[in-house]
Amino acid sequence: MQKLPHLFHADPVSSVHLVPADRHAAWRIFCSQAGLWLIHGAGWWAVEEKETAQLVGNVGAFFREESTVMELGWNTYRAFWGQGFANEAAAAVLNHALEIRREPKVRALIASANASSLRVARRLGLTYEAETEIYGKAVGMYTRERGSSVV
């Protein structure tokens, strides 16, 4: 049976760097992400394995309520960690944000303990800008401007 996307948020290992969510809250998060497309014309995509079409995670380019800077996000289900899906999907969504949508700047909010997402951000050319807070947790804000190159 294929893992449902909202279960990622309810998995305590997969969601350790996200907002804690029980199954019902995770379902609300998943469903509300669909509304981002209606409001901003941006949101989250499913990431599938090409050979099997199996869902392996999600990647997004979206706006938070209080921000005018497009945010990037990526995750993969535990069974697919370490296989490069996050790198490939995050690179595609970065290209979409900067080259297709022509956003002047993008950001990613990443917990300092989230080593794998920090590696993805470095590969994308995102650099640390400041510390901020999300849902009561301190996170780093990593940014990249359109036209800047990967170092």
N, CA, C and O of each residue as an XYZ file, in Angstrom:
604
protein
N       0.844     -1.184      0.000
C       0.000      0.000      0.000
C       0.888      1.245      0.000
O       1.859      1.325      0.752
N       0.549      2.199     -0.838
C       1.339      3.426     -0.918
C       1.080      4.295      0.308
O      -0.054      4.415      0.771
N       2.140      4.894      0.821
C       2.035      5.768      1.982
C       1.318      7.054      1.578
O       1.669      7.671      0.572
N       0.333      7.453      2.345
C      -0.388      8.684      2.048
C       0.467      9.877      2.441
O       1.151      9.837      3.464
N       0.439     10.952      1.634
C       1.325     12.090      1.867
C       1.174     12.714      3.247
O       2.166     13.157      3.824
N      -0.023     12.763      3.785
C      -0.199     13.419      5.076
C       0.427     12.638      6.218
O       0.644     13.197      7.293
N       0.725     11.349      6.013
C       1.316     10.552      7.071
C       2.762     10.960      7.355
O       3.279     10.668      8.433
N       3.416     11.622      6.418
C       4.771     12.138      6.644
C       4.782     13.025      7.878
O       5.679     12.917      8.714
N       3.787     13.907      7.997
C       3.718     14.843      9.119
C       3.430     14.138     10.437
O       3.787     14.643     11.502
N       2.792     12.984     10.375
C       2.463     12.250     11.595
C       3.587     11.303     12.011
O       3.519     10.733     13.100
N       4.606     11.118     11.196
C       5.738     10.247     11.512
C       6.733     11.043     12.356
O       7.308     12.012     11.859
N       6.954     10.665     13.613
C       7.813     11.469     14.485
C       9.273     11.548     14.023
O       9.949     12.530     14.333
N       9.775     10.561     13.303
C      11.150     10.608     12.808
C      11.232     11.508     11.582
O      12.114     12.363     11.501
N      10.331     11.327     10.636
C      10.349     12.129      9.408
C      10.078     13.598      9.676
O      10.627     14.459      8.989
N       9.256     13.896     10.644
C       8.835     15.278     10.875
C       9.531     15.922     12.068
O       9.038     16.918     12.597
N      10.657     15.383     12.500
C      11.338     15.896     13.682
C      11.675     17.381     13.566
O      11.706     18.075     14.583
N      11.925     17.884     12.371
C      12.284     19.295     12.192
C      11.092     20.150     11.795
O      11.249     21.333     11.493
N       9.896     19.558     11.792
C       8.677     20.280     11.433
C       7.820     20.494     12.670
O       8.235     20.198     13.790
N       6.637     21.006     12.452
C       5.674     21.173     13.530
C       5.157     19.799     13.933
O       4.736     19.030     13.069
N       5.176     19.470     15.223
C       4.608     18.181     15.623
C       3.126     18.131     15.253
O       2.392     19.095     15.471
N       2.697     17.011     14.697
C       1.309     16.896     14.261
C       0.828     15.468     14.443
O       1.490     14.510     14.043
N      -0.341     15.352     15.055
C      -0.947     14.028     15.097
C      -1.595     13.768     13.737
O      -1.537     14.622     12.853
N      -2.197     12.625     13.566
C      -2.751     12.249     12.264
C      -3.790     13.258     11.769
O      -3.802     13.596     10.586
N      -4.651     13.737     12.651
C      -5.697     14.685     12.236
C      -5.101     16.031     11.836
O      -5.518     16.620     10.839
N      -4.129     16.522     12.606
C      -3.478     17.789     12.255
C      -2.686     17.640     10.956
O      -2.656     18.547     10.125
N      -2.051     16.489     10.800
C      -1.287     16.245      9.569
C      -2.211     16.274      8.350
O      -1.845     16.814      7.305
N      -3.390     15.704      8.481
C      -4.352     15.724      7.379
C      -4.768     17.159      7.054
O      -4.884     17.514      5.881
N      -4.994     17.985      8.074
C      -5.361     19.387      7.837
C      -4.223     20.130      7.130
O      -4.470     20.926      6.223
N      -2.981     19.873      7.541
C      -1.829     20.509      6.892
C      -1.790     20.115      5.419
O      -1.655     20.966      4.540
N      -1.908     18.833      5.167
C      -1.875     18.329      3.796
C      -2.971     18.969      2.945
O      -2.704     19.426      1.834
N      -4.190     19.004      3.453
C      -5.310     19.570      2.685
C      -5.165     21.081      2.492
O      -5.509     21.609      1.435
N      -4.659     21.769      3.507
C      -4.524     23.224      3.374
C      -3.478     23.595      2.331
O      -3.550     24.673      1.743
N      -2.511     22.718      2.096
C      -1.497     23.014      1.089
C      -2.099     23.120     -0.306
O      -1.571     23.838     -1.156
N      -3.181     22.424     -0.546
C      -3.853     22.544     -1.842
C      -4.385     23.959     -2.047
O      -4.417     24.449     -3.176
N      -4.799     24.615     -0.974
C      -5.310     25.978     -1.060
C      -4.264     26.996     -1.456
O      -4.605     28.057     -1.980
N      -2.999     26.699     -1.218
C      -1.938     27.623     -1.619
C      -1.960     27.887     -3.116
O      -1.677     29.000     -3.558
N      -2.295     26.868     -3.894
C      -2.357     27.029     -5.351
C      -3.434     28.029     -5.739
O      -3.242     28.815     -6.668
N      -4.553     28.011     -5.047
C      -5.642     28.945     -5.351
C      -5.293     30.365     -4.947
O      -5.631     31.312     -5.657
N      -4.629     30.522     -3.830
C      -4.324     31.855     -3.304
C      -3.129     32.490     -4.013
O      -3.187     33.660     -4.389
N      -2.051     31.736     -4.198
C      -0.801     32.300     -4.712
C      -0.346     31.744     -6.060
O       0.629     32.231     -6.632
N      -1.036     30.740     -6.565
C      -0.563     30.107     -7.792
C       0.747     29.377     -7.593
O       1.519     29.194     -8.535
N       0.992     28.966     -6.376
C       2.216     28.257     -6.019
C       1.878     27.317     -4.870
O       0.877     27.504     -4.178
N       2.712     26.313     -4.674
C       2.437     25.381     -3.586
C       3.361     24.186     -3.625
O       4.550     24.309     -3.919
N       2.804     23.033     -3.327
C       3.575     21.799     -3.189
C       3.274     20.831     -4.318
O       2.146     20.760     -4.805
N       4.301     20.078     -4.734
C       4.170     19.024     -5.727
C       4.518     17.685     -5.087
O       5.258     17.621     -4.105
N       3.980     16.638     -5.653
C       4.386     15.293     -5.265
C       5.690     14.962     -5.989
O       5.899     15.374     -7.130
N       6.547     14.227     -5.326
C       7.786     13.737     -5.938
C       7.628     12.232     -6.096
O       7.393     11.512     -5.125
N       7.759     11.770     -7.332
C       7.589     10.346     -7.624
C       8.886      9.751     -8.159
O       9.677     10.431     -8.813
N       9.084      8.491     -7.875
C      10.178      7.746     -8.480
C       9.798      7.479     -9.935
O       8.712      6.963    -10.201
N      10.669      7.822    -10.874
C      10.348      7.706    -12.298
C       9.975      6.283    -12.702
O       8.984      6.073    -13.402
N      10.757      5.321    -12.268
C      10.562      3.941    -12.719
C       9.263      3.320    -12.226
O       8.647      2.523    -12.934
N       8.843      3.679    -11.014
C       7.683      3.008    -10.403
C       6.482      3.917    -10.204
O       5.387      3.437     -9.911
N       6.670      5.220    -10.357
C       5.641      6.224    -10.068
C       5.224      6.200     -8.595
O       4.157      6.702     -8.241
N       6.059      5.621     -7.749
C       5.765      5.590     -6.315
C       6.052      6.956     -5.708
O       7.071      7.578     -6.011
N       5.156      7.415     -4.857
C       5.331      8.681     -4.169
C       6.489      8.557     -3.190
O       6.490      7.667     -2.339
N       7.485      9.453     -3.304
C       8.646      9.391     -2.421
C       8.775     10.626     -1.536
O       9.598     10.639     -0.620
N       7.983     11.659     -1.789
C       8.050     12.867     -0.974
C       7.317     14.020     -1.624
O       6.476     13.832     -2.502
N       7.657     15.226     -1.171
C       7.028     16.449     -1.664
C       8.075     17.542     -1.768
O       9.090     17.527     -1.072
N       7.806     18.482     -2.648
C       8.664     19.648     -2.810
C       7.750     20.842     -3.047
O       6.714     20.721     -3.700
N       8.141     21.998     -2.512
C       7.256     23.138     -2.652
C       7.962     24.452     -2.884
O       9.124     24.634     -2.522
N       7.230     25.361     -3.495
C       7.602     26.765     -3.657
C       6.324     27.520     -3.310
O       5.345     27.458     -4.055
N       6.327     28.220     -2.201
C       5.088     28.768     -1.650
C       5.367     30.027     -0.855
O       6.523     30.372     -0.609
N       4.315     30.710     -0.457
C       4.431     31.901      0.385
C       3.768     31.621      1.723
O       2.662     31.085      1.784
N       4.452     31.987      2.785
C       3.813     31.976      4.104
C       2.992     33.258      4.216
O       3.236     34.236      3.509
N       2.039     33.230      5.098
C       1.120     34.365      5.256
C       1.851     35.689      5.460
O       1.450     36.702      4.885
N       2.896     35.704      6.251
C       3.555     36.955      6.621
C       4.729     37.326      5.711
O       5.422     38.307      5.980
N       4.961     36.573      4.658
C       6.160     36.796      3.856
C       5.830     37.107      2.395
O       4.877     36.578      1.822
N       6.647     37.974      1.820
C       6.551     38.250      0.390
C       7.662     37.538     -0.374
O       7.752     37.654     -1.596
N       8.498     36.809      0.340
C       9.585     36.050     -0.274
C       9.129     34.600     -0.420
O       8.667     33.980      0.537
N       9.268     34.074     -1.637
C       8.871     32.695     -1.883
C       9.770     31.753     -1.095
O      10.991     31.901     -1.076
N       9.142     30.791     -0.450
C       9.873     29.811      0.346
C       9.919     28.478     -0.377
O       8.951     28.067     -1.016
N      11.048     27.817     -0.268
C      11.215     26.481     -0.823
C      11.165     25.468      0.316
O      11.627     25.738      1.425
N      10.609     24.324      0.032
C      10.590     23.248      1.009
C      10.715     21.917      0.304
O      10.317     21.793     -0.854
N      11.256     20.923      0.975
C      11.414     19.597      0.391
C      11.413     18.566      1.500
O      11.858     18.830      2.617
N      10.911     17.397      1.178
C      10.979     16.277      2.111
C      10.846     14.982      1.327
O      10.238     14.939      0.258
N      11.413     13.955      1.869
C      11.249     12.620      1.301
C      10.867     11.678      2.433
O      11.242     11.888      3.586
N      10.133     10.659      2.095
C       9.757      9.665      3.091
C      10.979      8.862      3.492
O      11.892      8.675      2.688
N      11.001      8.394      4.711
C      12.179      7.725      5.267
C      12.742      6.626      4.377
O      13.960      6.492      4.264
N      11.894      5.849      3.753
C      12.367      4.741      2.909
C      13.208      5.231      1.734
O      13.924      4.443      1.116
N      13.128      6.525      1.418
C      13.827      7.067      0.257
C      14.936      8.051      0.635
O      15.512      8.702     -0.237
N      15.229      8.159      1.913
C      16.304      9.058      2.343
C      17.627      8.616      1.740
O      17.876      7.422      1.573
N      18.469      9.585      1.415
C      19.818      9.297      0.952
C      19.924      8.835     -0.490
O      20.981      8.364     -0.908
N      18.847      8.961     -1.263
C      18.866      8.498     -2.651
C      18.889      9.644     -3.658
O      18.798      9.409     -4.863
N      19.011     10.885     -3.177
C      19.130     12.028     -4.076
C      17.821     12.659     -4.518
O      17.825     13.626     -5.279
N      16.694     12.119     -4.046
C      15.408     12.686     -4.466
C      15.252     14.136     -4.021
O      14.780     14.971     -4.792
N      15.644     14.446     -2.787
C      15.497     15.819     -2.295
C      16.358     16.777     -3.111
O      15.912     17.872     -3.454
N      17.582     16.374     -3.423
C      18.460     17.246     -4.227
C      17.856     17.546     -5.588
O      17.805     18.702     -6.010
N      17.402     16.515     -6.268
C      16.854     16.693     -7.610
C      15.557     17.512     -7.588
O      15.374     18.420     -8.399
N      14.671     17.187     -6.662
C      13.394     17.893     -6.593
C      13.585     19.344     -6.159
O      12.943     20.241     -6.705
N      14.458     19.580     -5.185
C      14.696     20.947     -4.714
C      15.343     21.793     -5.813
O      15.031     22.977     -5.938
N      16.231     21.208     -6.601
C      16.839     21.949     -7.715
C      15.771     22.332     -8.744
O      15.800     23.434     -9.291
N      14.843     21.432     -9.002
C      13.770     21.730     -9.964
C      12.864     22.836     -9.447
O      12.473     23.720    -10.209
N      12.526     22.800     -8.166
C      11.635     23.820     -7.622
C      12.356     25.170     -7.516
O      11.729     26.218     -7.673
N      13.656     25.151     -7.253
C      14.429     26.397     -7.259
C      14.410     27.009     -8.656
O      14.189     28.211     -8.805
N      14.638     26.198     -9.667
C      14.588     26.680    -11.045
C      13.201     27.248    -11.360
O      13.090     28.300    -11.991
N      12.167     26.571    -10.931
C      10.803     27.054    -11.168
C      10.609     28.433    -10.535
O      10.073     29.342    -11.170
N      11.043     28.584     -9.291
C      10.842     29.844     -8.573
C      11.623     30.993     -9.214
O      11.080     32.077     -9.427
N      12.895     30.749     -9.518
C      13.750     31.837    -10.007
C      13.627     32.083    -11.503
O      13.658     33.231    -11.945
N      13.490     31.024    -12.281
C      13.517     31.187    -13.733
C      12.133     31.233    -14.378
O      11.927     31.987    -15.329
N      11.196     30.454    -13.888
C       9.847     30.429    -14.472
C       8.981     31.542    -13.861
O       8.387     32.344    -14.581
N       8.921     31.574    -12.540
C       8.122     32.611    -11.867
C       8.852     33.949    -11.793
O       8.231     34.989    -11.576
N      10.176     33.918    -11.975
C      11.000     35.124    -11.927
C      10.962     35.809    -10.555
O      10.988     37.036    -10.468
N      10.901     35.019     -9.501
C      10.949     35.573     -8.148
C      12.321     36.210     -7.944
O      13.323     35.641     -8.376
N      12.395     37.369     -7.302
C      13.688     38.027     -7.110
C      14.560     37.335     -6.064
O      15.786     37.443     -6.087
N      13.907     36.625     -5.150
C      14.630     36.000     -4.043
C      13.809     34.828     -3.533
O      12.579     34.863     -3.572
N      14.482     33.799     -3.059
C      13.814     32.669     -2.407
C      14.481     32.425     -1.066
O      15.603     32.865     -0.815
N      13.764     31.713     -0.214
C      14.315     31.376      1.090
C      13.917     29.961      1.463
O      12.952     29.407      0.937
N      14.679     29.390      2.381
C      14.329     28.109      2.995
C      14.587     28.266      4.486
O      15.623     28.794      4.891
N      13.656     27.811      5.292
C      13.807     27.860      6.743
C      14.208     26.471      7.208
O      13.466     25.506      7.022
N      15.389     26.375      7.816
C      15.950     25.064      8.136
C      16.476     25.059      9.564
O      17.239     25.940      9.959
N      16.063     24.063     10.329
C      16.577     23.881     11.689
C      18.059     23.546     11.631
O      18.498     22.819     10.741
N      18.827     24.068     12.569
C      20.281     23.856     12.553
C      20.653     22.382     12.688
O      21.730     21.984     12.245
N      19.801     21.571     13.281
C      20.085     20.139     13.449
C      19.719     19.320     12.212
O      20.002     18.123     12.163
N      19.100     19.940     11.221
C      18.655     19.224     10.031
C      19.788     19.192      8.995
O      19.755     19.907      7.994
N      20.781     18.351      9.260
C      21.992     18.300      8.436
C      21.698     17.976      6.971
O      22.326     18.542      6.076
N      20.756     17.078      6.722
C      20.490     16.708      5.327
C      19.879     17.869      4.546
O      20.244     18.080      3.389
N      18.968     18.622      5.140
C      18.402     19.774      4.432
C      19.424     20.893      4.279
O      19.395     21.627      3.291
N      20.325     21.029      5.244
C      21.386     22.028      5.106
C      22.303     21.680      3.938
O      22.757     22.574      3.224
N      22.581     20.390      3.732
C      23.391     19.975      2.576
C      22.676     20.292      1.264
O      23.296     20.764      0.311
N      21.368     20.029      1.219
C      20.599     20.347      0.012
C      20.648     21.851     -0.241
O      20.869     22.276     -1.375
N      20.446     22.654      0.789
C      20.470     24.112      0.638
C      21.817     24.583      0.100
O      21.863     25.451     -0.772
N      22.913     24.024      0.609
C      24.250     24.397      0.111
C      24.399     24.056     -1.363
O      24.932     24.850     -2.138
N      23.924     22.862     -1.753
C      24.014     22.461     -3.168
C      23.221     23.407     -4.066
O      23.581     23.618     -5.224
N      22.147     23.971     -3.531
C      21.311     24.901     -4.292
C      21.890     26.311     -4.343
O      21.396     27.165     -5.080
N      22.930     26.549     -3.566
C      23.511     27.888     -3.522
C      22.812     28.824     -2.566
O      23.009     30.037     -2.645
N      22.003     28.302     -1.664
C      21.372     29.128     -0.644
C      22.396     29.411      0.447
O      23.156     28.524      0.834
N      22.416     30.633      0.938
C      23.361     31.010      1.986
C      22.608     31.516      3.210
O      21.508     32.060      3.112
N      23.229     31.322      4.352
C      22.630     31.750      5.614
C      22.471     33.256      5.630
O      23.404     33.995      5.316
N      21.275     33.709      6.001
C      21.020     35.142      6.087
C      20.774     35.588      7.515
O      21.305     36.611      7.947
N      19.969     34.827      8.256
C      19.620     35.244      9.611
C      18.948     34.091     10.344
O      18.550     33.094      9.742
N      18.835     34.251     11.638
C      18.043     33.305     12.418
C      16.649     33.896     12.570
O      16.482     35.103     12.747
N      15.663     33.027     12.497
C      14.282     33.441     12.680
C      13.578     32.363     13.479
O      14.209     31.423     13.962
N      12.304     32.497     13.613
C      11.530     31.529     14.396
C      10.309     31.106     13.601
O       9.691     31.913     12.905
N       9.975     29.846     13.714
C       8.750     29.344     13.109
C       8.121     28.350     14.076
O       8.774     27.413     14.536
N       6.877     28.560     14.371
C       6.135     27.711     15.305
C       6.873     27.535     16.624
O       6.864     26.450     17.204
N       7.515     28.605     17.099
C       8.212     28.560     18.374
C       9.578     27.919     18.340
O      10.206     27.756     19.386
N      10.062     27.546     17.151
C      11.386     26.936     17.015
C      12.322     27.894     16.286
O      11.929     28.547     15.319
N      13.564     27.971     16.761
C      14.573     28.770     16.066
C      15.024     28.004     14.827
O      15.298     26.806     14.889
N      15.097     28.707     13.713
C      15.559     28.119     12.453
C      16.434     29.134     11.732
O      16.337     30.339     11.964
N      17.274     28.630     10.870
C      18.068     29.506     10.024
C      17.305     29.838      8.761
O      16.584     29.004      8.215
N      17.473     31.073      8.302
C      16.881     31.475      7.033
C      18.011     31.491      5.998
O      18.990     32.224      6.134
N      17.849     30.673      4.975
C      18.833     30.549      3.901
C      18.205     31.106      2.641
O      17.065     30.773      2.316
N      18.934     31.950      1.928
C      18.348     32.655      0.788
C      19.250     32.569     -0.441
O      20.439     32.259     -0.370
N      18.611     32.862     -1.565
C      19.344     33.008     -2.823
C      18.560     33.985     -3.689
O      17.332     33.924     -3.758
N      19.272     34.874     -4.337
C      18.651     35.832     -5.233
C      18.766     35.366     -6.664
O      19.725     34.686     -7.028
N      17.779     35.734     -7.487
C      17.828     35.395     -8.909
C      19.082     36.018     -9.515
O      19.412     37.168     -9.226
N      19.757     35.279    -10.330
C      20.970     35.748    -10.978
C      22.240     35.408    -10.217
O      23.335     35.500    -10.772
N      22.110     35.012     -8.942
C      23.313     34.612     -8.211
C      23.689     33.184     -8.588
O      22.830     32.376     -8.941
N      24.948     32.893     -8.510
C      25.408     31.561     -8.921
C      25.700     30.702     -7.698
O      25.863     31.202     -6.585
N      25.760     29.389     -7.940
C      26.115     28.452     -6.895
C      27.595     28.578     -6.648
O      28.389     28.578     -7.589
N      27.975     28.686     -5.390
C      29.383     28.853     -5.031
C      30.042     27.511     -4.893
O      31.233     27.435     -4.594
